[in-house]
Amino acid sequence: MRRMSGVRFDPEKAEIRTLLRDAPLRGSRVLEVGCGDGRLTRRILRTAGRVVGIDLDRDEITRAREFTSRLLRRRVRYEVGSAESLPFGPRSFDVVLFSWSL
Amino acid sequence: MVDALHEAHRVLRPGGVVADIRPELDPGDPRRRCIRAEVRWDGQSAPAGIMRESMEYIPEYVGADRAVARVLRDGLFWLERSELFWLRTHFRDLATVERYLAGEWTGTTLPAQTRRSLQTLLRRHPRGKIVASDLFRLNILRKA
C-alpha cells in the first residue's frame, strides 16, 4: 500500500489496537508474513521484542527498509521470502502474523 | 494457503499463535465485500452508500476461510478468539478517492449513486472528509 497525499489509512489505529488486545505481542518474537512496505510492522515494533517481515515483492521490502527509522531497525529484519517455504528453523517465533496475506 | 499455515505451525514455538487479519464478507451478502462510504464533518457524519470490490477476490477469501477450517479440523491449531473490527480510510476529497481507486484499490469501484450522495453531502458540508469503512476479522489461532 503506497502513501498518497490526502489519504490517511486507519488513523484510529483500529488494526493495531485490536491486535494488541488479542495477540500476545508484548516482548514477543514476531514473524509478519506478507509485510508489504512495513506499514503494520512498524506499529508492531513499538510493542514486540523483535520482528521479521517477509514479502515476495522485493520492491516492497526495499520500501519497508527505507520507511523504518534507524532506531527501530535494530529490532526488525526484512527479507524477501515465501509464506509456503519460510526460511526459518522450527520454534523460531512466538507469533506469526498474516495481515491480508493468507 | 494451507501450506502457509503448516509453515507457520512449524516455525512457531509450542503454544505460539497465528494472528490472521482478513477482510470480512458482507454479512448481508456473503458473495461480496462491503465498504461503506460516509462524510464526516465537525464531529458529525452521514452515510453516502457503499463501495464495491470486484468479485474476483472472493475465491481468495473463501479459500483462506477453508484453509483455516482445515488446520483447525486437523488439530494443528485451535481457535482462541475471533473478532470483527472496522478499518477506516480517510480521504481529503472526492478527487482523492477516485485517484486512490485508480491507483491502489484497483478492484474497488464507487457506484454512481454513492458518488452522487458524496457530492451532495460535500456541497452541504464543504469542510467534510470522506471516510471508507471496511469490515475486517482477526482470528487468533493457538498452536495445539
gemmi code that builds the backbone of each chain (N, CA, C; Angstrom):
import gemmi

chains = {
    "A": [
        ("MET", (0.842, -1.190, 0.000), (0.000, 0.000, 0.000), (0.884, 1.249, 0.000)),
        ("ARG", (0.749, 2.058, -1.037), (1.610, 3.231, -1.160), (1.050, 4.399, -0.347)),
        ("ARG", (1.950, 5.334, -0.028), (1.500, 6.561, 0.633), (0.982, 7.512, -0.426)),
        ("MET", (-0.134, 8.156, -0.162), (-0.702, 9.088, -1.126), (-1.185, 10.324, -0.387)),
        ("SER", (-0.893, 11.467, -0.947), (-1.312, 12.721, -0.340), (-2.834, 12.778, -0.223)),
        ("GLY", (-3.332, 13.219, 0.937), (-4.770, 13.356, 1.125), (-5.452, 12.092, 1.590)),
        ("VAL", (-4.670, 11.039, 1.831), (-5.235, 9.760, 2.282), (-4.595, 9.384, 3.610)),
        ("ARG", (-5.445, 9.044, 4.580), (-4.922, 8.527, 5.861), (-5.549, 7.165, 6.099)),
        ("PHE", (-4.703, 6.154, 6.130), (-5.200, 4.795, 6.318), (-5.227, 4.460, 7.807)),
        ("ASP", (-6.371, 4.074, 8.297), (-6.568, 3.636, 9.678), (-5.967, 4.620, 10.693)),
        ("PRO", (-6.360, 5.903, 10.616), (-5.800, 6.862, 11.588), (-6.227, 6.554, 13.020)),
        ("GLU", (-7.350, 5.826, 13.182), (-7.790, 5.455, 14.542), (-6.973, 4.295, 15.107)),
        ("LYS", (-6.120, 3.712, 14.247), (-5.256, 2.581, 14.647), (-6.074, 1.388, 15.144)),
        ("ALA", (-7.205, 1.151, 14.497), (-8.086, 0.036, 14.905), (-7.385, -1.307, 14.750)),
        ("GLU", (-6.599, -1.424, 13.700), (-5.934, -2.709, 13.425), (-4.932, -3.046, 14.529)),
        ("ILE", (-4.071, -2.120, 14.850), (-3.038, -2.426, 15.850), (-3.666, -2.513, 17.249)),
        ("ARG", (-4.715, -1.708, 17.508), (-5.363, -1.791, 18.822), (-6.022, -3.151, 19.013)),
        ("THR", (-6.668, -3.670, 17.965), (-7.298, -4.992, 18.055), (-6.228, -6.064, 18.232)),
        ("LEU", (-5.153, -5.922, 17.483), (-4.055, -6.901, 17.606), (-3.455, -6.903, 19.013)),
        ("LEU", (-3.205, -5.716, 19.524), (-2.582, -5.620, 20.855), (-3.487, -6.200, 21.936)),
        ("ARG", (-4.793, -6.051, 21.726), (-5.734, -6.568, 22.719), (-5.803, -8.102, 22.675)),
        ("ASP", (-5.706, -8.680, 21.486), (-5.986, -10.113, 21.333), (-4.751, -10.992, 21.146)),
        ("ALA", (-3.664, -10.442, 20.669), (-2.480, -11.266, 20.381), (-1.361, -10.940, 21.379)),
        ("PRO", (-0.621, -11.933, 21.830), (0.430, -11.711, 22.838), (1.701, -11.149, 22.199)),
        ("LEU", (1.658, -9.877, 21.828), (2.784, -9.286, 21.099), (3.892, -8.763, 22.011)),
        ("ARG", (3.523, -8.434, 23.245), (4.483, -7.734, 24.099), (5.762, -8.555, 24.323)),
        ("GLY", (6.878, -8.012, 23.880), (8.178, -8.662, 24.055), (8.372, -9.900, 23.193)),
        ("SER", (7.432, -10.166, 22.293), (7.462, -11.422, 21.533), (8.359, -11.353, 20.297)),
        ("ARG", (8.716, -12.551, 19.832), (9.388, -12.683, 18.532), (8.277, -12.878, 17.510)),
        ("VAL", (8.140, -11.918, 16.603), (7.003, -11.910, 15.673), (7.504, -12.057, 14.236)),
        ("LEU", (6.847, -12.918, 13.488), (7.075, -13.012, 12.045), (5.846, -12.460, 11.355)),
        ("GLU", (6.027, -11.426, 10.540), (4.899, -10.916, 9.750), (5.053, -11.396, 8.310)),
        ("VAL", (4.114, -12.218, 7.893), (4.153, -12.791, 6.545), (3.378, -11.871, 5.606)),
        ("GLY", (4.029, -11.455, 4.516), (3.381, -10.519, 3.588), (3.383, -9.120, 4.166)),
        ("CYS", (4.535, -8.675, 4.593), (4.609, -7.404, 5.345), (4.490, -6.183, 4.441)),
        ("GLY", (4.600, -6.370, 3.124), (4.498, -5.224, 2.212), (5.565, -4.184, 2.525)),
        ("ASP", (5.148, -2.929, 2.575), (6.124, -1.856, 2.839), (6.347, -1.623, 4.338)),
        ("GLY", (5.860, -2.551, 5.165), (6.141, -2.475, 6.601), (5.206, -1.568, 7.384)),
        ("ARG", (4.064, -1.199, 6.776), (3.115, -0.303, 7.454), (2.753, -0.814, 8.843)),
        ("LEU", (2.318, -2.075, 8.905), (1.917, -2.636, 10.199), (3.139, -3.065, 11.016)),
        ("THR", (4.171, -3.489, 10.331), (5.395, -3.931, 11.014), (5.910, -2.845, 11.957)),
        ("ARG", (5.918, -1.619, 11.470), (6.447, -0.529, 12.291), (5.571, -0.273, 13.509)),
        ("ARG", (4.272, -0.495, 13.361), (3.382, -0.310, 14.516), (3.599, -1.433, 15.536)),
        ("ILE", (3.811, -2.649, 15.055), (4.043, -3.786, 15.952), (5.342, -3.601, 16.731)),
        ("LEU", (6.314, -2.997, 16.070), (7.651, -2.879, 16.673), (7.652, -2.117, 17.988)),
        ("ARG", (6.643, -1.266, 18.159), (6.606, -0.481, 19.402), (6.330, -1.368, 20.601)),
        ("THR", (5.791, -2.571, 20.346), (5.396, -3.467, 21.437), (6.189, -4.767, 21.432)),
        ("ALA", (6.395, -5.323, 20.262), (7.054, -6.636, 20.157), (8.535, -6.525, 20.515)),
        ("GLY", (9.133, -7.674, 20.802), (10.560, -7.691, 21.098), (11.378, -7.566, 19.826)),
        ("ARG", (11.187, -8.516, 18.928), (11.867, -8.487, 17.640), (10.871, -8.898, 16.559)),
        ("VAL", (11.014, -8.323, 15.383), (10.081, -8.627, 14.296), (10.872, -8.940, 13.028)),
        ("VAL", (10.423, -9.978, 12.334), (10.930, -10.260, 10.997), (9.750, -10.095, 10.044)),
        ("GLY", (9.939, -9.294, 9.012), (8.902, -9.128, 7.996), (9.367, -9.767, 6.704)),
        ("ILE", (8.523, -10.608, 6.121), (8.904, -11.172, 4.819), (7.817, -10.858, 3.796)),
        ("ASP", (8.245, -10.744, 2.556), (7.306, -10.485, 1.462), (7.942, -10.989, 0.173)),
        ("LEU", (7.098, -11.431, -0.724), (7.594, -11.929, -2.017), (8.107, -10.795, -2.897)),
        ("ASP", (7.603, -9.587, -2.659), (7.887, -8.447, -3.533), (9.144, -7.704, -3.063)),
        ("ARG", (10.205, -7.813, -3.843), (11.489, -7.207, -3.459), (11.371, -5.681, -3.317)),
        ("ASP", (10.572, -5.058, -4.195), (10.417, -3.597, -4.126), (9.750, -3.174, -2.809)),
        ("GLU", (8.763, -3.963, -2.367), (8.097, -3.646, -1.108), (9.082, -3.773, 0.055)),
        ("ILE", (9.922, -4.795, 0.014), (10.909, -4.971, 1.083), (11.896, -3.795, 1.098)),
        ("THR", (12.263, -3.325, -0.079), (13.155, -2.156, -0.157), (12.493, -0.946, 0.478)),
        ("ARG", (11.190, -0.749, 0.165), (10.462, 0.385, 0.757), (10.344, 0.227, 2.277)),
        ("ALA", (10.081, -1.015, 2.719), (9.955, -1.254, 4.162), (11.238, -0.848, 4.884)),
        ("ARG", (12.360, -1.188, 4.297), (13.648, -0.812, 4.925), (13.815, 0.709, 4.947)),
        ("GLU", (13.423, 1.358, 3.850), (13.570, 2.821, 3.778), (12.690, 3.524, 4.800)),
        ("PHE", (11.457, 3.008, 4.981), (10.483, 3.686, 5.832), (10.727, 3.435, 7.327)),
        ("THR", (11.597, 2.488, 7.669), (11.816, 2.148, 9.081), (12.950, 3.001, 9.646)),
        ("SER", (12.671, 3.656, 10.750), (13.670, 4.562, 11.325), (14.892, 3.782, 11.809)),
        ("ARG", (15.990, 4.496, 11.890), (17.245, 3.856, 12.320), (17.089, 3.244, 13.711)),
        ("LEU", (16.332, 3.923, 14.555), (16.137, 3.441, 15.930), (15.436, 2.076, 15.935)),
        ("LEU", (14.412, 1.945, 15.073), (13.639, 0.699, 15.048), (14.367, -0.418, 14.303)),
        ("ARG", (15.282, -0.038, 13.421), (15.942, -1.053, 12.585), (16.698, -2.086, 13.399)),
        ("ARG", (17.069, -1.728, 14.617), (17.834, -2.681, 15.445), (16.995, -3.889, 15.829)),
        ("ARG", (15.654, -3.732, 15.796), (14.782, -4.827, 16.247), (13.951, -5.439, 15.129)),
        ("VAL", (14.273, -5.076, 13.892), (13.489, -5.619, 12.775), (14.417, -6.066, 11.650)),
        ("ARG", (13.982, -7.088, 10.959), (14.712, -7.557, 9.788), (13.677, -7.789, 8.686)),
        ("TYR", (13.957, -7.325, 7.497), (13.056, -7.547, 6.357), (13.736, -8.484, 5.374)),
        ("GLU", (12.981, -9.454, 4.900), (13.545, -10.412, 3.946), (12.555, -10.691, 2.819)),
        ("VAL", (13.105, -10.984, 1.654), (12.262, -11.470, 0.564), (12.055, -12.957, 0.800)),
        ("GLY", (10.798, -13.392, 0.800), (10.552, -14.812, 1.047), (9.099, -15.181, 0.848)),
        ("SER", (8.876, -16.484, 0.776), (7.539, -17.018, 0.502), (6.926, -17.627, 1.749)),
        ("ALA", (5.605, -17.423, 1.908), (4.888, -17.992, 3.054), (4.886, -19.512, 3.016)),
        ("GLU", (4.998, -20.086, 1.808), (4.932, -21.545, 1.666), (6.269, -22.211, 1.957)),
        ("SER", (7.335, -21.423, 2.080), (8.651, -22.005, 2.352), (9.439, -21.010, 3.201)),
        ("LEU", (9.096, -20.963, 4.471), (9.691, -19.942, 5.345), (11.155, -20.295, 5.659)),
        ("PRO", (12.045, -19.326, 5.491), (13.473, -19.603, 5.685), (13.891, -19.491, 7.162)),
        ("PHE", (13.163, -20.185, 8.028), (13.447, -20.124, 9.464), (13.329, -21.520, 10.057)),
        ("GLY", (14.032, -21.735, 11.152), (14.001, -23.030, 11.804), (12.742, -23.217, 12.632)),
        ("PRO", (12.522, -24.462, 13.105), (11.362, -24.731, 13.959), (11.422, -23.913, 15.243)),
        ("ARG", (10.277, -23.525, 15.737), (10.130, -22.862, 17.033), (10.881, -21.521, 17.103)),
        ("SER", (10.935, -20.812, 15.997), (11.684, -19.546, 15.954), (10.871, -18.353, 16.432)),
        ("PHE", (9.528, -18.478, 16.462), (8.690, -17.310, 16.737), (7.596, -17.610, 17.762)),
        ("ASP", (7.163, -16.544, 18.432), (6.019, -16.642, 19.357), (4.705, -16.350, 18.638)),
        ("VAL", (4.778, -15.480, 17.640), (3.578, -15.059, 16.906), (3.909, -15.011, 15.416)),
        ("VAL", (3.026, -15.576, 14.605), (3.111, -15.399, 13.150), (1.879, -14.607, 12.733)),
        ("LEU", (2.112, -13.488, 12.065), (1.020, -12.591, 11.682), (0.817, -12.621, 10.165)),
        ("PHE", (-0.428, -12.866, 9.774), (-0.827, -12.713, 8.373), (-1.795, -11.544, 8.337)),
        ("SER", (-1.380, -10.443, 7.777), (-2.307, -9.325, 7.651), (-2.658, -9.170, 6.180)),
        ("TRP", (-3.843, -9.592, 5.799), (-4.333, -9.590, 4.418), (-3.471, -10.471, 3.538)),
        ("SER", (-2.804, -11.455, 4.087), (-1.833, -12.202, 3.280), (-2.076, -13.696, 3.277)),
        ("LEU", (-3.110, -14.173, 3.971), (-3.358, -15.622, 3.956), (-4.158, -15.970, 2.707)),
    ],
    "B": [
        ("MET", (-2.573, -21.820, 0.712), (-2.941, -21.211, 1.982), (-2.760, -22.191, 3.135)),
        ("VAL", (-3.171, -23.441, 2.901), (-2.944, -24.462, 3.931), (-1.447, -24.642, 4.137)),
        ("ASP", (-0.671, -24.611, 3.034), (0.783, -24.762, 3.145), (1.379, -23.652, 4.011)),
        ("ALA", (0.881, -22.426, 3.830), (1.391, -21.304, 4.622), (1.097, -21.521, 6.106)),
        ("LEU", (-0.077, -22.048, 6.414), (-0.419, -22.303, 7.827), (0.407, -23.465, 8.393)),
        ("HIS", (0.725, -24.451, 7.559), (1.608, -25.531, 8.009), (3.006, -24.978, 8.312)),
        ("GLU", (3.476, -24.069, 7.458), (4.780, -23.455, 7.691), (4.763, -22.609, 8.972)),
        ("ALA", (3.669, -21.888, 9.163), (3.540, -21.084, 10.391), (3.593, -22.003, 11.606)),
        ("HIS", (2.919, -23.117, 11.515), (2.915, -24.089, 12.622), (4.342, -24.565, 12.907)),
        ("ARG", (5.105, -24.809, 11.849), (6.473, -25.319, 12.018), (7.377, -24.303, 12.727)),
        ("VAL", (7.263, -23.015, 12.338), (8.193, -22.023, 12.898), (7.727, -21.459, 14.241)),
        ("LEU", (6.502, -21.809, 14.649), (6.005, -21.319, 15.948), (6.509, -22.192, 17.091)),
        ("ARG", (6.780, -21.563, 18.206), (7.080, -22.327, 19.419), (5.806, -23.021, 19.879)),
        ("PRO", (5.926, -24.061, 20.715), (4.712, -24.685, 21.252), (3.867, -23.641, 21.985)),
        ("GLY", (2.591, -23.601, 21.703), (1.706, -22.632, 22.344), (1.710, -21.264, 21.701)),
        ("GLY", (2.510, -21.095, 20.640), (2.531, -19.809, 19.944), (1.240, -19.580, 19.171)),
        ("VAL", (1.070, -18.388, 18.618), (-0.191, -18.085, 17.937), (0.017, -17.545, 16.524)),
        ("VAL", (-0.960, -17.847, 15.698), (-1.109, -17.180, 14.403), (-2.167, -16.106, 14.580)),
        ("ALA", (-1.853, -14.884, 14.150), (-2.853, -13.811, 14.096), (-3.170, -13.589, 12.619)),
        ("ASP", (-4.413, -13.780, 12.266), (-4.842, -13.757, 10.862), (-5.863, -12.635, 10.683)),
        ("ILE", (-5.460, -11.589, 9.966), (-6.346, -10.442, 9.731), (-6.754, -10.450, 8.269)),
        ("ARG", (-8.067, -10.429, 8.036), (-8.560, -10.503, 6.659), (-9.862, -9.737, 6.503)),
        ("PRO", (-10.138, -9.254, 5.284), (-11.445, -8.632, 5.053), (-12.562, -9.629, 5.311)),
        ("GLU", (-13.659, -9.139, 5.843), (-14.837, -9.967, 6.105), (-15.856, -9.718, 5.005)),
        ("LEU", (-16.463, -10.775, 4.554), (-17.500, -10.601, 3.533), (-18.726, -9.962, 4.163)),
        ("ASP", (-19.505, -9.286, 3.322), (-20.698, -8.575, 3.786), (-21.647, -9.553, 4.481)),
        ("PRO", (-21.957, -9.337, 5.755), (-22.851, -10.263, 6.457), (-24.215, -10.381, 5.762)),
        ("GLY", (-24.641, -9.329, 5.062), (-25.927, -9.365, 4.378), (-25.855, -9.974, 2.989)),
        ("ASP", (-24.641, -10.094, 2.446), (-24.475, -10.656, 1.111), (-23.086, -11.286, 1.035)),
        ("PRO", (-22.954, -12.571, 1.439), (-21.635, -13.188, 1.561), (-20.919, -13.420, 0.232)),
        ("ARG", (-21.550, -12.984, -0.892), (-20.838, -13.068, -2.169), (-20.005, -11.810, -2.395)),
        ("ARG", (-20.110, -10.863, -1.490), (-19.443, -9.580, -1.693), (-18.771, -9.083, -0.420)),
        ("ARG", (-17.815, -8.206, -0.619), (-17.248, -7.474, 0.495), (-17.874, -6.087, 0.454)),
        ("CYS", (-18.183, -5.562, 1.605), (-18.901, -4.298, 1.651), (-18.034, -3.209, 2.279)),
        ("ILE", (-17.867, -2.128, 1.553), (-17.119, -0.990, 2.074), (-18.082, 0.192, 2.114)),
        ("ARG", (-18.287, 0.724, 3.295), (-19.255, 1.817, 3.453), (-18.560, 3.170, 3.300)),
        ("ALA", (-19.232, 4.078, 2.614), (-18.690, 5.429, 2.448), (-19.554, 6.407, 3.218)),
        ("GLU", (-18.913, 7.359, 3.854), (-19.652, 8.384, 4.591), (-18.887, 9.702, 4.521)),
        ("VAL", (-19.566, 10.772, 4.882), (-18.909, 12.075, 5.001), (-18.942, 12.471, 6.468)),
        ("ARG", (-17.793, 12.910, 6.967), (-17.701, 13.363, 8.363), (-17.319, 14.833, 8.407)),
        ("TRP", (-17.967, 15.550, 9.285), (-17.655, 16.969, 9.465), (-17.980, 17.378, 10.895)),
        ("ASP", (-17.161, 18.169, 11.498), (-17.413, 18.747, 12.827), (-18.009, 17.738, 13.807)),
        ("GLY", (-17.462, 16.561, 13.859), (-17.930, 15.557, 14.806), (-19.223, 14.866, 14.410)),
        ("GLN", (-19.736, 15.165, 13.216), (-20.960, 14.501, 12.736), (-20.624, 13.670, 11.496)),
        ("SER", (-21.565, 12.797, 11.123), (-21.334, 12.012, 9.918), (-22.669, 11.680, 9.257)),
        ("ALA", (-22.598, 11.372, 7.955), (-23.792, 10.951, 7.211), (-23.381, 9.880, 6.211)),
        ("PRO", (-24.141, 8.793, 6.131), (-23.798, 7.735, 5.178), (-24.059, 8.173, 3.748)),
        ("ALA", (-23.191, 7.694, 2.844), (-23.354, 8.057, 1.432), (-23.581, 6.834, 0.555)),
        ("GLY", (-23.465, 5.656, 1.121), (-23.650, 4.449, 0.307), (-22.485, 3.498, 0.452)),
        ("ILE", (-22.345, 2.649, -0.535), (-21.297, 1.628, -0.444), (-20.310, 1.772, -1.590)),
        ("MET", (-19.115, 1.165, -1.392), (-18.144, 0.992, -2.467), (-18.080, -0.509, -2.712)),
        ("ARG", (-17.904, -0.889, -3.948), (-17.946, -2.310, -4.286), (-16.573, -2.821, -4.704)),
        ("GLU", (-16.184, -3.943, -4.121), (-14.947, -4.590, -4.560), (-15.298, -5.637, -5.613)),
        ("SER", (-14.419, -5.786, -6.571), (-14.618, -6.791, -7.616), (-14.783, -8.178, -6.995)),
        ("MET", (-15.634, -8.980, -7.629), (-15.885, -10.313, -7.090), (-14.719, -11.268, -7.367)),
        ("GLU", (-13.717, -10.818, -8.123), (-12.611, -11.719, -8.465), (-11.798, -12.123, -7.233)),
        ("TYR", (-11.896, -11.321, -6.159), (-11.125, -11.648, -4.947), (-11.858, -12.621, -4.023)),
        ("ILE", (-13.145, -12.795, -4.255), (-13.954, -13.616, -3.349), (-13.379, -15.039, -3.186)),
        ("PRO", (-12.977, -15.698, -4.284), (-12.416, -17.048, -4.109), (-11.209, -17.082, -3.166)),
        ("GLU", (-10.417, -15.987, -3.151), (-9.266, -15.945, -2.232), (-9.732, -15.912, -0.778)),
        ("TYR", (-10.758, -15.096, -0.507), (-11.263, -15.013, 0.867), (-11.872, -16.347, 1.299)),
        ("VAL", (-12.635, -16.932, 0.402), (-13.264, -18.222, 0.714), (-12.179, -19.284, 0.904)),
        ("GLY", (-11.147, -19.252, 0.057), (-10.050, -20.203, 0.177), (-9.317, -20.067, 1.501)),
        ("ALA", (-9.120, -18.836, 1.947), (-8.453, -18.614, 3.235), (-9.311, -19.147, 4.380)),
        ("ASP", (-10.631, -18.918, 4.291), (-11.537, -19.465, 5.321), (-11.432, -20.986, 5.366)),
        ("ARG", (-11.389, -21.584, 4.188), (-11.306, -23.053, 4.138), (-9.976, -23.553, 4.686)),
        ("ALA", (-8.899, -22.822, 4.410), (-7.584, -23.237, 4.912), (-7.565, -23.209, 6.438)),
        ("VAL", (-8.148, -22.140, 7.006), (-8.213, -22.053, 8.472), (-9.056, -23.200, 9.027)),
        ("ALA", (-10.199, -23.438, 8.397), (-11.071, -24.539, 8.862), (-10.320, -25.876, 8.804)),
        ("ARG", (-9.515, -26.029, 7.768), (-8.786, -27.295, 7.579), (-7.756, -27.523, 8.699)),
        ("VAL", (-6.965, -26.499, 9.023), (-5.930, -26.713, 10.056), (-6.554, -26.851, 11.444)),
        ("LEU", (-7.739, -26.229, 11.626), (-8.446, -26.435, 12.900), (-8.954, -27.882, 12.980)),
        ("ARG", (-9.507, -28.344, 11.858), (-10.033, -29.711, 11.822), (-8.901, -30.732, 12.002)),
        ("ASP", (-7.718, -30.416, 11.442), (-6.581, -31.343, 11.551), (-5.901, -31.290, 12.917)),
        ("GLY", (-6.333, -30.362, 13.753), (-5.791, -30.295, 15.108), (-4.451, -29.599, 15.239)),
        ("LEU", (-4.041, -28.845, 14.194), (-2.769, -28.117, 14.280), (-2.901, -26.900, 15.194)),
        ("PHE", (-4.066, -26.296, 15.158), (-4.351, -25.097, 15.960), (-5.742, -25.230, 16.572)),
        ("TRP", (-6.003, -24.388, 17.553), (-7.396, -24.208, 17.985), (-7.709, -22.716, 17.968)),
        ("LEU", (-8.969, -22.416, 17.683), (-9.378, -21.018, 17.540), (-9.581, -20.413, 18.920)),
        ("GLU", (-8.661, -19.516, 19.285), (-8.736, -18.920, 20.626), (-9.679, -17.732, 20.657)),
        ("ARG", (-9.714, -16.996, 19.527), (-10.531, -15.781, 19.518), (-10.811, -15.366, 18.075)),
        ("SER", (-11.943, -14.767, 17.862), (-12.281, -14.250, 16.537), (-13.066, -12.965, 16.737)),
        ("GLU", (-12.626, -11.916, 16.108), (-13.218, -10.606, 16.397), (-13.360, -9.784, 15.122)),
        ("LEU", (-14.468, -9.088, 15.010), (-14.674, -8.183, 13.877), (-14.289, -6.755, 14.288)),
        ("PHE", (-13.732, -6.028, 13.340), (-13.468, -4.611, 13.605), (-13.512, -3.845, 12.281)),
        ("TRP", (-13.719, -2.524, 12.391), (-13.785, -1.671, 11.198), (-12.436, -1.001, 10.967)),
        ("LEU", (-11.980, -1.090, 9.726), (-10.784, -0.344, 9.322), (-11.249, 0.843, 8.488)),
        ("ARG", (-10.760, 2.008, 8.807), (-11.239, 3.202, 8.117), (-10.111, 3.905, 7.357)),
        ("THR", (-10.448, 4.377, 6.183), (-9.507, 5.163, 5.395), (-10.132, 6.530, 5.166)),
        ("HIS", (-9.382, 7.577, 5.485), (-9.895, 8.939, 5.381), (-9.339, 9.601, 4.108)),
        ("PHE", (-10.223, 10.264, 3.383), (-9.832, 10.927, 2.134), (-10.158, 12.413, 2.222)),
        ("ARG", (-9.243, 13.214, 1.667), (-9.425, 14.675, 1.724), (-10.651, 15.101, 0.917)),
        ("ASP", (-10.865, 14.479, -0.261), (-11.975, 14.892, -1.136), (-12.289, 13.775, -2.124)),
        ("LEU", (-13.281, 14.035, -2.965), (-13.731, 13.005, -3.909), (-12.658, 12.704, -4.961)),
        ("ALA", (-11.955, 13.725, -5.388), (-10.893, 13.503, -6.387), (-9.825, 12.561, -5.820)),
        ("THR", (-9.529, 12.703, -4.521), (-8.538, 11.818, -3.900), (-9.048, 10.384, -3.856)),
        ("VAL", (-10.342, 10.232, -3.554), (-10.931, 8.876, -3.558), (-10.747, 8.260, -4.936)),
        ("GLU", (-11.083, 9.017, -5.966), (-11.033, 8.468, -7.329), (-9.602, 8.160, -7.741)),
        ("ARG", (-8.666, 9.007, -7.333), (-7.256, 8.746, -7.641), (-6.795, 7.480, -6.924)),
        ("TYR", (-7.260, 7.315, -5.694), (-6.857, 6.153, -4.890), (-7.449, 4.860, -5.477)),
        ("LEU", (-8.690, 4.923, -5.901), (-9.311, 3.736, -6.504), (-8.594, 3.357, -7.800)),
        ("ALA", (-8.161, 4.364, -8.545), (-7.494, 4.081, -9.820), (-6.089, 3.512, -9.614)),
        ("GLY", (-5.435, 3.971, -8.534), (-4.028, 3.584, -8.375), (-3.764, 2.509, -7.348)),
        ("GLU", (-4.624, 2.388, -6.334), (-4.360, 1.473, -5.231), (-5.445, 0.412, -5.065)),
        ("TRP", (-6.666, 0.856, -4.853), (-7.774, -0.099, -4.680), (-8.358, -0.404, -6.067)),
        ("THR", (-7.544, -1.000, -6.889), (-7.921, -1.105, -8.302), (-9.124, -2.023, -8.527)),
        ("GLY", (-9.432, -2.878, -7.568), (-10.595, -3.747, -7.733), (-11.869, -3.159, -7.146)),
        ("THR", (-11.787, -1.932, -6.651), (-12.935, -1.338, -5.962), (-13.506, -0.187, -6.792)),
        ("THR", (-14.816, -0.111, -6.821), (-15.463, 0.955, -7.592), (-16.412, 1.754, -6.701)),
        ("LEU", (-16.687, 2.964, -7.172), (-17.612, 3.851, -6.486), (-18.884, 3.898, -7.327)),
        ("PRO", (-19.953, 3.236, -6.898), (-21.178, 3.261, -7.695), (-21.681, 4.691, -7.878)),
        ("ALA", (-22.382, 4.915, -9.000), (-22.838, 6.273, -9.342), (-23.687, 6.879, -8.227)),
        ("GLN", (-24.519, 6.052, -7.619), (-25.403, 6.573, -6.573), (-24.588, 7.050, -5.360)),
        ("THR", (-23.557, 6.283, -5.006), (-22.701, 6.676, -3.873), (-21.944, 7.954, -4.211)),
        ("ARG", (-21.472, 8.057, -5.464), (-20.744, 9.265, -5.871), (-21.658, 10.491, -5.760)),
        ("ARG", (-22.883, 10.342, -6.226), (-23.822, 11.483, -6.154), (-24.092, 11.872, -4.698)),
        ("SER", (-24.267, 10.883, -3.850), (-24.510, 11.174, -2.423), (-23.320, 11.885, -1.805)),
        ("LEU", (-22.122, 11.430, -2.149), (-20.921, 12.086, -1.609), (-20.848, 13.537, -2.085)),
        ("GLN", (-21.141, 13.755, -3.381), (-21.093, 15.122, -3.910), (-22.110, 16.013, -3.205)),
        ("THR", (-23.309, 15.491, -3.003), (-24.362, 16.270, -2.335), (-23.939, 16.614, -0.907)),
        ("LEU", (-23.452, 15.615, -0.189), (-23.051, 15.840, 1.210), (-21.880, 16.824, 1.295)),
        ("LEU", (-20.942, 16.717, 0.356), (-19.781, 17.619, 0.393), (-20.171, 19.058, 0.019)),
        ("ARG", (-21.195, 19.206, -0.816), (-21.681, 20.567, -1.118), (-22.297, 21.190, 0.134)),
        ("ARG", (-23.036, 20.362, 0.895), (-23.659, 20.856, 2.127), (-22.634, 21.120, 3.221)),
        ("HIS", (-21.580, 20.303, 3.218), (-20.571, 20.384, 4.284), (-19.188, 20.483, 3.633)),
        ("PRO", (-18.828, 21.671, 3.168), (-17.605, 21.842, 2.371), (-16.329, 21.433, 3.121)),
        ("ARG", (-16.391, 21.444, 4.452), (-15.178, 21.033, 5.198), (-15.187, 19.536, 5.504)),
        ("GLY", (-16.170, 18.821, 4.981), (-16.301, 17.396, 5.270), (-15.200, 16.558, 4.629)),
        ("LYS", (-14.928, 15.447, 5.260), (-13.962, 14.470, 4.726), (-14.714, 13.180, 4.399)),
        ("ILE", (-14.203, 12.461, 3.434), (-14.818, 11.178, 3.073), (-14.106, 10.071, 3.852)),
        ("VAL", (-14.905, 9.175, 4.436), (-14.342, 8.051, 5.187), (-14.909, 6.746, 4.621)),
        ("ALA", (-14.021, 5.829, 4.277), (-14.432, 4.493, 3.830), (-14.192, 3.527, 4.976)),
        ("SER", (-15.240, 2.788, 5.355), (-15.143, 1.832, 6.466), (-15.273, 0.420, 5.918)),
        ("ASP", (-14.343, -0.394, 6.312), (-14.204, -1.730, 5.739), (-14.166, -2.747, 6.884)),
        ("LEU", (-15.074, -3.730, 6.835), (-15.151, -4.695, 7.934), (-14.059, -5.762, 7.814)),
        ("PHE", (-13.344, -5.979, 8.905), (-12.263, -6.964, 8.951), (-12.474, -7.938, 10.101)),
        ("ARG", (-11.805, -9.087, 9.996), (-11.846, -10.079, 11.071), (-10.419, -10.411, 11.502)),
        ("LEU", (-10.230, -10.516, 12.807), (-8.961, -11.028, 13.368), (-9.238, -12.383, 14.002)),
        ("ASN", (-8.542, -13.416, 13.508), (-8.586, -14.739, 14.127), (-7.288, -14.964, 14.885)),
        ("ILE", (-7.392, -15.447, 16.102), (-6.203, -15.857, 16.848), (-6.229, -17.385, 16.936)),
        ("LEU", (-5.245, -18.010, 16.295), (-5.156, -19.470, 16.273), (-3.985, -19.892, 17.175)),
        ("ARG", (-4.271, -20.661, 18.192), (-3.229, -21.099, 19.128), (-2.684, -22.455, 18.678)),
        ("LYS", (-1.371, -22.570, 18.614), (-0.737, -23.832, 18.207), (-1.060, -24.918, 19.226)),
        ("ALA", (-1.611, -26.025, 18.722), (-2.028, -27.100, 19.628), (-0.812, -27.889, 20.117)),
    ],
}
model = gemmi.Model(1)
for chain_id, residues in chains.items():
    chain = gemmi.Chain(chain_id)
    for i, (resn, *xyz) in enumerate(residues, 1):
        res = gemmi.Residue()
        res.name, res.seqid = resn, gemmi.SeqId(i, " ")
        for name, pos in zip(("N", "CA", "C"), xyz):
            atom = gemmi.Atom()
            atom.name, atom.element = name, gemmi.Element(name[0])
            atom.pos, atom.b_iso = gemmi.Position(*pos), 0.0
            res.add_atom(atom)
        chain.add_residue(res)
    model.add_chain(chain)
structure = gemmi.Structure()
structure.add_model(model)
structure.setup_entities()
